[in-house]
Amino acid sequence: MVAAELRDVTVHIDTGRWSETVLDAVSLAVPEGRITALIGESGCGKSMAAAALTGLLPATAQRSGQVLVDGTVAHGRPELRAIGYAPQDGVTAFKPGEAVGAQLRDLEEIHRHWSVERACAAAGYPAEVFDLLPRQHSGGQIQRAALAAALLPSPRILVADEPTASLDAENAYRVWKTLREYADEGAAVLVITQDVPMLAATGVADRMAVMRAGRILVEDSAAAVAALDNPYVQGFFREG
Ligand SMILES: Nc1ncnc2c1ncn2[C@@H]1O[C@H](COP(=O)(O)OP(=O)(O)OP(=O)(O)O)[C@@H](O)[C@H]1O
């Protein structure tokens, strides 16, 4: 069953100094028990698609089309708050002036689903840096902390924006394994990623959606996308 969905979503951003259509009639389904990988060139709108799905579009954005959760139209952030979200810049997942470990403990207390220990082990976030402020973390450490924070409430729908971008191969593998296990438990997982050769080699993603210039070019099983005779798509499957 499709847990979350963008249906014909167009997002136009007008900052006053410039304006741009960042999503152009995007339809994207995120089914239960599956990992859907969203791929595409830099700036094509992947993070905007995640923002539309989680109700976190910039204030300057105008959106048309629909966001659906379990087939019901959601009208904004309050209805989409239950979707777990690990942002591309992990620092933004935390308050700046408080140690990350303490903030994770607060989430554990509020939600009472996963323990901090379980979430940190799943994300590979090391306990040694618990007492540091968000900005005192390395890029890879705060990215893993943000994933731990997103997992703590045990959301049925999880959106992770480039969760392995700053990680070495071993930690990246651990994160992919965690996401696979999480989807196997029934969650609907959407992952924005550049790790396409790794996904192809391990078969960890079930589905892929490819974006270009604000549009979805193709959305299909990972195997079908990998087999597409399209130079833009094939470019993502080659080792950089
Ligand atoms: N807060 C914002 N306000 C206005 N425009 C934005 C904002 N964030 C992103 N954009 C614009 O929206 C477009 C899509 O950006 P987006 O971040 O979704 O790309 P992306 O595919 O995730 O790129 P990357 O792989 O580099 O992270 C870009 O043209 C970008 O300049």
The ligand as a Tripos MOL2 file, in Angstrom:
@<TRIPOS>MOLECULE
LIG
   31    33     1     0     0
SMALL
NO_CHARGES

@<TRIPOS>ATOM
      1 N1         15.1980   27.6450    0.5210 N.pl3     1 LIG1
      2 C1         15.1750   27.8280   -0.8010 C.ar      1 LIG1
      3 N2         14.6440   28.9600   -1.3160 N.ar      1 LIG1
      4 C2         14.6000   29.1310   -2.6370 C.ar      1 LIG1
      5 N3         15.0440   28.2360   -3.5440 N.ar      1 LIG1
      6 C3         15.5830   27.1120   -3.1030 C.ar      1 LIG1
      7 C4         15.6930   26.8270   -1.7070 C.ar      1 LIG1
      8 N4         16.2720   25.6160   -1.5730 N.ar      1 LIG1
      9 C5         16.5220   25.1610   -2.8210 C.ar      1 LIG1
     10 N5         16.1120   26.0550   -3.7400 N.ar      1 LIG1
     11 C6         16.1960   25.9020   -5.2160 C.3       1 LIG1
     12 O1         15.3660   24.8140   -5.5780 O.3       1 LIG1
     13 C7         15.9580   24.0590   -6.6400 C.3       1 LIG1
     14 C8         16.0000   22.6010   -6.2420 C.3       1 LIG1
     15 O2         16.8580   22.4620   -5.1150 O.3       1 LIG1
     16 P1         16.9880   21.1050   -4.3090 P.3       1 LIG1
     17 O3         17.6900   21.4390   -3.0230 O.co2     1 LIG1
     18 O4         15.6740   20.4510   -4.2210 O.co2     1 LIG1
     19 O5         17.9630   20.2600   -5.2470 O.3       1 LIG1
     20 P2         18.5730   18.8040   -5.0340 P.3       1 LIG1
     21 O6         18.1870   17.9780   -6.2140 O.co2     1 LIG1
     22 O7         18.2130   18.2910   -3.6850 O.co2     1 LIG1
     23 O8         20.1370   19.1320   -5.1160 O.3       1 LIG1
     24 P3         21.4200   18.5080   -4.3730 P.3       1 LIG1
     25 O9         21.6150   17.1220   -4.9160 O.co2     1 LIG1
     26 O10        22.5240   19.4400   -4.8010 O.co2     1 LIG1
     27 O11        21.1440   18.5490   -2.8970 O.co2     1 LIG1
     28 C9         17.3430   24.6740   -6.8880 C.3       1 LIG1
     29 O12        17.2790   25.4630   -8.0370 O.3       1 LIG1
     30 C10        17.5960   25.5290   -5.6730 C.3       1 LIG1
     31 O13        18.3120   26.6950   -6.0160 O.3       1 LIG1
@<TRIPOS>BOND
     1     1     2 1
     2     2     3 ar
     3     2     7 ar
     4     3     4 ar
     5     4     5 ar
     6     5     6 ar
     7     6     7 ar
     8     6    10 ar
     9     7     8 ar
    10     8     9 ar
    11     9    10 ar
    12    10    11 1
    13    11    12 1
    14    11    30 1
    15    12    13 1
    16    13    14 1
    17    13    28 1
    18    14    15 1
    19    15    16 1
    20    16    17 2
    21    16    18 1
    22    16    19 1
    23    19    20 1
    24    20    21 2
    25    20    22 1
    26    20    23 1
    27    23    24 1
    28    24    25 2
    29    24    26 1
    30    24    27 1
    31    28    29 1
    32    28    30 1
    33    30    31 1
@<TRIPOS>SUBSTRUCTURE
     1 LIG1         1 GROUP 0 **** ****
